[in-house]
Amino acid sequence: MTQNLTRGGLQPAKMINLASNDEVLCMFNPFEYSIVKQNTWERDAQSGQDAPSLTFKRGGPMRLTLTLYFDTLADGADVRQHTNKLWQMMMVDKPSEHAKSGKSSPPEVAFSWGRLYFKAIVTNMTQKFTLFTPEGTPVRANVNVTLEQSFPAHEFPEQEAGAISTPAAQAITATQSDRIDNLAAQTGNANNMRALAEQNNIDNPLNIPAGQQLTPPRQ
């Protein structure tokens, strides 16, 4: 990607390798993400009571899950030139080797988007290639990422209530072999395929002419 903007002209979300300061900019901003946390409680059964008493045992880390989308069909480049930097965030970082134990660990990372800054380590990543050139070069990929909290327990992700909002919908341009679901994802909702097709009078969602300007459906 030659510009620090998404394909839709928005400020991109990014994954940051905090050891090397390498950044992976999102070509298409996520249309959703989830933050979850689970605590452990011990239940003590008591005779003659309707419910057991609860004793707090430990707090679990916050986890952020999201899907990142990458597409290099326009220039035919290998999409892995973008996604390989994500894999480096799961590999052992040699400079982090502990002086006494001699052991290393993968680097800390951060997911940054608007007012959200989630410092974490990557615990799980799945990469799925969905489109290839005639020679077999992957040019489109979805990457599912799970990040686990590494900031102190008394801190929370830097996110103000109501600070992150869905940006105003902008027209999008179809490229060669674009699918209606990927185009819908660019509007902020991948499940909006039917509404997007109806809004733009698309009769065949499997044959969208390259260069066609699509107007996102009204929310």
Residue pairs with C-beta under 8 A, 6 or more apart in sequence:
1 25
1 27
1 82
4 11
4 12
4 25
5 11
5 12
6 12
6 25
6 26
6 27
6 28
6 29
7 27
7 28
7 71
7 172
7 186
8 28
8 29
8 170
8 172
8 186
9 170
10 29
10 167
11 114
12 25
12 26
12 27
12 29
13 25
13 26
13 29
13 30
13 111
13 112
13 113
13 114
14 23
14 24
14 25
14 26
14 111
14 112
14 113
15 23
15 24
15 68
15 85
15 86
15 89
15 109
15 110
15 111
15 112
15 145
16 22
16 23
16 24
16 109
16 110
16 111
16 112
17 23
17 85
17 88
17 89
17 107
17 109
18 107
18 108
18 109
18 110
18 119
19 93
19 95
19 96
19 107
19 108
20 88
20 93
20 107
22 85
22 88
24 68
24 82
24 83
24 85
24 86
26 68
26 69
27 69
27 70
27 71
27 82
28 69
28 71
28 182
28 185
28 186
29 113
30 66
30 67
30 68
30 69
30 113
31 185
31 188
31 189
31 190
32 66
33 64
33 65
33 66
34 64
34 65
34 66
35 62
35 63
35 64
35 118
35 157
36 62
36 63
36 65
37 59
37 60
37 61
37 62
37 63
38 60
39 56
39 58
39 59
39 60
40 56
40 57
40 58
40 59
40 60
41 54
41 55
41 56
41 57
42 54
42 55
42 56
42 57
43 52
43 53
43 54
44 52
44 53
44 54
44 55
45 52
46 52
46 53
59 153
61 148
61 149
61 150
62 118
62 148
62 149
62 157
63 123
63 146
63 147
63 148
63 149
64 111
64 118
64 120
64 146
64 147
64 157
65 144
65 145
65 146
65 147
66 111
66 144
66 145
67 142
67 143
67 144
67 145
68 86
68 142
68 143
68 145
69 141
69 142
69 143
69 182
69 185
70 79
70 82
70 83
70 140
70 141
70 142
70 143
71 79
71 131
71 139
71 140
71 141
71 175
71 182
72 78
72 79
72 81
72 82
72 139
72 140
73 131
73 139
73 140
73 175
73 176
73 177
73 178
74 175
74 176
76 133
76 137
76 139
77 139
78 137
78 138
78 139
79 129
79 138
79 139
79 140
79 141
80 138
80 141
83 127
83 141
83 143
86 122
86 125
86 127
86 143
86 145
87 125
87 127
89 106
89 107
89 109
89 122
90 106
90 122
90 125
91 106
92 104
92 105
92 106
93 104
93 105
93 106
93 107
94 104
95 104
96 104
96 105
96 107
97 103
97 104
98 104
106 121
106 122
107 121
108 119
108 120
108 121
108 150
109 119
109 120
109 121
109 122
109 147
110 117
110 118
110 119
110 120
111 117
111 118
111 120
111 147
112 118
113 164
114 163
114 164
115 158
115 159
115 160
115 163
115 164
116 157
116 158
116 159
116 164
117 157
117 158
117 159
118 147
118 149
118 157
119 149
119 150
119 151
120 147
120 148
120 149
120 150
120 151
121 147
121 148
121 150
122 145
122 146
122 147
122 148
123 146
123 147
123 148
124 144
124 145
124 146
125 143
125 144
125 145
125 146
126 143
126 144
127 141
127 142
127 143
128 141
128 142
128 143
128 144
129 138
129 140
129 141
130 140
130 141
130 142
131 138
131 139
131 140
131 177
132 138
132 139
133 139
140 182
151 157
166 188
166 219
167 188
169 187
169 188
169 216
169 219
170 216
171 213
171 214
171 215
171 216
172 183
172 186
172 187
172 213
172 214
172 216
173 211
173 212
173 213
173 214
174 183
174 208
174 209
174 210
174 211
174 212
174 214
175 210
175 211
176 210
178 208
178 210
179 205
179 206
180 193
180 196
180 197
180 202
180 205
180 206
180 208
181 190
181 193
182 190
183 196
183 208
183 214
184 190
184 191
184 192
184 193
184 196
187 196
187 216
187 217
188 216
192 216
192 217
193 205
195 217
196 202
196 214
196 216
196 217
197 205
198 217
199 214
199 215
199 216
199 217
199 218
200 212
200 214
200 215
202 208
